[in-house]
């Protein structure tokens, strides 16, 4: 079952760590967001393969925006 990972706040995409096709484990960092000079890691909530990274470095995400899909 695919897991959609969504932004929990308005932030800038500082760094994309994972790529489509990467195998990830629960707790691995997929993307790092930046908000108010703080770095916020977006992590995989389960083991799987990255199906999609929906953001690029420099993008601005709003609360609820899709960041990645892991299945």
C-alpha positions in Angstrom: 0.0 0.0 0.0 1.4 3.4 -1.0 2.0 5.9 1.7 1.6 9.6 0.8 3.9 11.9 2.8 2.6 15.4 3.1 3.9 18.7 4.4 2.9 19.5 8.0 3.6 23.2 7.7 4.5 26.0 5.2 8.2 25.7 4.5 11.0 25.9 1.8 12.4 22.7 0.4 16.0 23.0 1.4 17.4 19.6 0.3 16.0 16.5 -1.5 17.8 13.5 0.0 16.0 10.5 -1.6 15.3 9.8 -5.3 12.6 7.8 -7.1 13.5 4.1 -6.9 15.5 4.4 -3.7 14.8 1.7 -1.1 14.2 3.4 2.3 13.7 2.2 5.9 11.4 3.5 8.5 13.0 6.7 9.8 15.1 7.5 6.8 15.2 11.2 5.7 13.6 11.8 2.3 13.6 15.6 2.2 14.7 18.4 4.5 12.5 21.4 4.8 13.5 24.9 6.2 11.2 27.2 8.1 12.3 30.1 10.3 16.0 29.1 10.1 15.1 25.6 11.3 15.8 22.4 9.4 12.9 19.9 9.5 13.6 16.4 8.2 10.7 14.7 6.4 11.1 10.9 7.1 9.7 7.7 5.8 7.1 6.3 8.1 7.6 2.7 6.9 10.0 0.6 4.9 9.5 0.7 1.1 10.6 2.1 -2.2 10.3 5.7 -3.1 7.7 5.9 -5.9 7.7 9.7 -6.3 9.4 12.8 -5.0 6.9 15.6 -5.7 9.1 18.5 -4.8 12.3 20.1 -5.9 14.9 22.0 -4.0 13.9 25.6 -3.6 10.1 24.9 -3.8 7.8 26.3 -1.2 5.3 23.8 0.2 2.0 24.6 1.9 0.5 22.5 4.7 -0.9 19.4 3.2 1.1 19.5 -0.1 2.4 16.1 -1.3 6.1 15.6 -0.7 6.7 12.0 -1.5 5.1 8.6 -2.1 6.6 5.4 -0.6 5.3 2.0 -1.3 
